[in-house]
Each structure stands twice: as C-alpha cells, then as structure tokens.
Amino acid sequence: MQGTSGPNVKVGIVGASGYTGAELLRLLSIHPNATVTYLTSRQFRGKQVKEVFPHLIRSPFEELSFDEFNPERAVELCDVVFCCLPHRASFPAVKALMEASSKVKVIDFSADFRFNSFETYESVYGVEHGARELFKEAVYGLPELFREQIKRSRLVANPGCYPTSAILALYPAVEAGALDTDHPVVVDSKSGVSGAGRKESVTFTFCEVNEDFRAYSVDGHRHGPEIAEKLGLKSVRFTPHLVPMNRGILTTAYFKTELSKEELQHLYENRYKGEFFVRVRTSPPRTHDVAGTNFCDIYVTKDKESGLAVVVSAIDNLGKGASSQAVQNMNLMFGLPEEAGLKLFSLWI
C-alpha cells in the first residue's frame, strides 16, 4: 500500500459491477485513504464482491455485498459517491444524492453534466435533462485543466475517455495560440472493446470483434462536441474506431501550425512539466505503455510538407479515461496528495 497521510474517505460506488466499477474497486483496494462502504448493482444485488469479482478475493472489501440504490443510505455511509451509470440513467441518481445531503460529494462517470449548459447536452444527446439546476455546480473533471475548480467542487463530471485523450493532446497548442483555427482540427481515435461497457451485444462478441478493425459514428459522434467545447474550438472532426483489444485508446490529432517540431516539443514539455500523469515522449507511445495506469503519454511532431502538427496520445480508457482519473479527482476534492493510490506503472507486456 502506498503510504500517505490525510483523512480517511468513505467511498460508495453506484453501478459497481461494470468495467469502470470493477476498475475503481481494484484501485481503491490499495488506496491509503479510502474505505469502500457502499456498492450497488441491480444484477448482483445481495452478492458479495468476491463472488462477482474473484480477482478481488482478499481485498479489504471482499465480503461487502452489492445493494439496491438508496440515496439516503448512500449519503449516510459515504463521503463521496462514484456514479458509474450510463448517460440518461445517471442524472436522476446524482440529483437524488445531492438532494439527500448537502455534504456528500459526487463524481459522475456519465456525460450528463460534462457540458457547460443543459441546452448543449440536450442537443447532443437528444434527451431532456431532469437535473438542469445542477449544471451550475458541476465541474469538468480534467485535473490538468481544471484542478483548482475541482478542489472546490461538490459535483465533478468525469470526462469521457476519448475526450481525455484528445483534449490533453491538443490543449498546449490551443492555450499557446499555436493552433491555426482557420483550418480543420482532426482527431482520429482507436479504442479497445471495454470502452463500450460491460453489456450483452452481438456487436461486441468475440467473433464480431476479433480480427476486425472498424470506424463507427463517422457522421458524428457525441464526444466531438465535448472535445470542441472544452478546447474552445468551433468544431473538431472526430472519428472513433474499434480495435480488437481489451483496453486502451490511441489518439492521433492533426492541426495546422506555424511552429516547428522542436518548438512544439518545447511547448508540450513546458506545459506538462509539472503534471505527474502526463508524460511527453520523444517517441510515439503504445497502449501497452499505459495499460492499468493513470498516465497519458504524448508524442508531438510536425509534417513539413503539409504544415500539420501530429500529436499521438495513449491512455487506458478504463484508467485515465475513467476510473483512475476519477480517483485523481477524489484526491483533489478531499485535499489528498493527487497521486495517492495511483503510482502504478503498466504491466507493459
């Protein structure tokens, strides 16, 4: 266990039996300041953690049982609740938690509070939002951009996995005014199958995914507007792809710039030099380099003929793209060392 001082945080997970919930449990099992006190799952209600996730046998919470969601019980048992539900299903649970206690903090994994306004959310997701009043409280949970706001927040909207990889790849250039907004910004991302969640679907069965490589939502993916909004861009040409691996995202972003390769390298190194979880590389990263970790590895170069900067970023979609980033946000919200429980390095092979 990684040693650190600080308060003990009582943690609940709503929707704990999915991939992100399981990854949260793995990470929290070694967190020096976290105690898991409350778990929910409709599918596995009444079963213990060790029955549902045998890989967590002998964890501190192996005998904790999955319960039915009850906001009053959740806020009684928890200081913070991770809400690992899909969009549309999440905002009623978040609203119930926030109304049940003025002290409990919530980290929401869905897209339900990621946008600056409910109008944008309703336009992108095509659903009426039932907790519009909470948008004024929600903070976008990307610490490298919004650290101080996260520290003061009671409701954090954990970013999407694709947006995390794309925003971190583009932000130094946007911040420095080095990205030419008169030209298109193109983001091409590839994700492992766990990004689709733990659900029954023919599309994600072995024979449908194995030895296959496909683009999807080519005419417009809902993460495109999320990326553009957080970067302050009018639009981003975003195309996701599904690759036959369990976890990981590799993103390649292209934009017009006047900076040289050396200037871009210097810009990115300077912007992220104080960020433990962003590693600016001198060679292109692989998804194996970050598997099971909270790292985002970035490589930047310049194509002289086209004048385009090329930025490659690699994250674990279940890690920096979801659960470990959520733990990073929890650490900030409770005044803990930001790296607490997260100094893990990839299995690599």
N, C-alpha and C positions, 0 to 999 in steps of 0.2 A: 504494500500500500504506500502511496506517495504521501509523505508526511507534510503537513502544513497546519498552522493554527487558524482559528476562526470559529464562527458559530456552527452548530450542528443544524442542518436544514432538513426538515421533514418533507419528503417528496411523494407526490401522487402521480400516477400515470393513467389517463383516461384513454382507452383503446390500446391497452398494453400488450396485446397478443399479436400485433402486426410486426413487420420488419423493423420499423423505427422504434416501436416499443421494446422489442427484444434487444435492439442495439443500445437503447437507453439503459436497460437493466444491466447489460454487460458492463457499460461504462460506470454506472453508479455503484456496481459491486466493489470497485476499487477506489471510489471517491472518498477522501478522508473526512469530508464534512457533510456527507449526505446519508440519510437513512430513509429507505423506501418504506412507506407506511400504508399505502393505499393503491390498489390496482383494480382496473375494471376491464371486463371483456364479456360481451353478450354470449359469445360462442363457448367460452370456457368458464363461465360462472360457476363458482364452487370448487374449482380445481386449483391445486397448488402450483406454484411456479415450477417446481421440479418435475411435475407431471407433464406440463405443457412444453417446457424448455429443459430437456435433460442436460443440456450443456451448462446449465446454471445450478446443477446439483452441487451442494456445499457452498453456494453463495450465501451471503448474510440473510437473504430473504427467501431461501428455497422453500420454506413452508408457508409463506404468505399466500393467501388464496385470492383469486380473482373475484371481484364483487360486481354487483349491478351498480350502475352510476347513480349516485345520490349526492347532489351538490352540498347539502347540509353536512353529511358525514365527511365528505371530501375536505371541506374547509375546517372541520373540527380536527381532522387528523394531519393536515398538511400546511406547510408554509408556502409551498409552490406546487402547482399542478401543471404537468405537461399534458397538453391536449393533442393526442395523436389520431384525430379523426379526419376524414376527407372534407373538402370544402362542401358547404351547404349543411353538412351534419354537425360541423364544429361550432358555428356561431351560437346556436341555442345553448350548448353546453357551456361555452365561455361566458355567455350572458348570465346563466344560472349561477355559475361560480362567483362571478363578480358581484352579483346581487346578494349572494348568501353571506358574503364577508367583505368588509372594507379593507382587510389586511392581507388576504391571500393574494399571491402573485400568480399570473398565468402566462405560460409560454405556449403559443398556439402553432401547431405544425401546418395547418391548412392555409389556403390563400385568403381566408375570409377577412383578414384585417391587414393585408400587406399593402394595399393601395392607399394613397393619401385621402381618397374620398370614397364614399359608398357608391356614388354615381359611376365612377370608373369601374369599380368592382362589378356592379350590376350590368354594365355594358359589356364587360369582358366575359363574365361567367353566365350571363343570361338568367339570373335569379334575383328575386327581391331579397334584400338583406334585412334580417329581423333584429339586428342589434346596431343600428346606424349610429346611435349615440356613443358607442364605444370607439369609433374611429378617432375621436379627438384625444383619446388616451393611448392608443396603440402606437408603438414604436417599431420600426423595421429592424429586425434583429441581426444586422450585419455589423459586428463589432468594429471592424476595420474602418467603417464609415460613420457609425452612429454610437460609438462607445459611451459618451457622456450621457446621451439621451437614454440609453439602455439602463444605465446605473440608476436613473431616477424613475424608471417606468414601473408600472404595475401590470401592464399588458404588453408582451412582446410578440410580434408576428415573426415567427421563424421564417427566413427566406426559402424560396424554392431551391431545389438542387441545381437545376440549370442556371437560374439567375445568379446564384452564388458564384459559380464558375465563370460566368460571362462578365458580371459586374467587376469582380476582382481583376479580371484580365484587361478590362478597358478603363477602369477608373483613374489610374495615374495619368493617362493621356488626356482624359476628359478634364480632370482637375487642373492640369497644366495648360489647357487650351491648345494642346498639340494635335488634337483630333480634328480634322477638317470636316465640319458638319455640312458642307456643300456637297459632299459625296456620301454614298451609302455606307452604312456600317453593317458588316455581315458577320453573323455568328453561326458557326456550324458545330453542333454538339452531338456526341455519341454517349449513350448511357447503357449500363447493364440492366438486366431484366428486373432486378429488385426495385428499380425506380417506379415500376408500375404498381407496387404494393403486393401484399400477400392475399391474393384473391383467386378464385376459380375463373379461368377464362381460357377458351381454346387458343386465343391469340398468343398466350404466354406458356403453352405447354411445350415440352421438350422438342417434339418433332417440328413444331411450328417455328421455334427459335433457333435450334441448333443448325449450324452450317448455313446461316442466313444473315443478311445484313440489310436493313430497310430504313428508309426515311418515312416519317409519318407527320401528320398535321402540316403538310407542306404549304397549304393555302393559308395558314395562320395558326399559330399555337399561342395559348393564353399566357405563356411565360414571356413572350415577346414584349407586350405592353409593360409587364413588370420590370423587365430589364431597362426599357427605354425610360420609364418614369424615374427610376432610382438614379439613372445617369443624367437625367435632364435632357434627353435627346428626343427629337420629334418621333423618331421611329428607329427600329432595329430589324434587319432582315434575319430572322432567327429560324433555323431549321434543325429539328431534333432527329436523331437516328437511334434505332435499337440494335444493339450488338449482343452476340451470344456469350455473355459473361454475367456473373452474379452481381457484381457491384463495381462501381467506378464511373466517372464521367471524364471524357477528354473533350475539351472545347478548343476550337481554333477560331480566332476573331481576326477580321481584316478591316483596316481603315486607312484612309489617305492621311499622310502626314509629311511635313517638311523636314522632320528630324531624321538624322542618320541612325544607323543601327547602334552605334556607340552612344549617341545621345539618348536613345530610347533605353538602352541598358542602364545608363546612369540615372535616368529619370525613375525607372521602376525600382532600382536598388535603393535610391534615396527615399522614395515614398514608403517602401515597406521595410526599411532597415530596423524599425522598432517593433515590427509585428512578428511575434514568435511563430505564428501559424501560417505565415506566407513566406515561402522560400523562392526567391528569384534565382533562377538557374542559369548556367551557361551552356546547357544542352537541353533538348526537348524532354519533358517529363513523360513518364509512363503511369498508367493507373496503378500498377503494382507498387510504385514508389510511395503511394499514399493510402493504400488499402488498409482499412481498420483504424485510420488516424483522423486527426482534425486539421491536417496540413492541406494547403493549396499550393501546389508547385507551379511556377510560371516561367516561361521562356519567351523572350521577345526578340524579333529580328526585323529586317527591312528588305523588301524585294526592290532592288534598284530600278528595274525596268518598268514596273507598274507604279512605283512610288507608294506601294502599300506596306504598312506595318503588318506583321503577322505575329499574333500572340497566342501561344499554346498554354492552356492551363489544365491541371489534373487535380481532381478531388475524388473522395469517396462519397458517392451520393447518399449513403447512409450515415456518413461521418460529418465532414464539413458541410455537406449538403442537407443534413437533417439533425441527427441525434447528438453528435459531439458538438456541433455549433450551438445546439440548444443548451447543453451543459455549460459551454463557454458563456452563454447569455445568463444562465443561472448564477454562475460565479460572479459576474459583474453586478447583478441585481442584489446580491447579498454581501457585497464587499469582500469577497474571497479572492485569492490570487487567481488571475484569469486562466492560468494553465492547470489549476488544481484538478487532478484526476484525468488529465488529458495529455500528459507527456508520454505518449505511446508512439512507437515507431512501427512502420509497416513490417508485416511478415515477409514481404518482398517476393517470395517465390513459393 
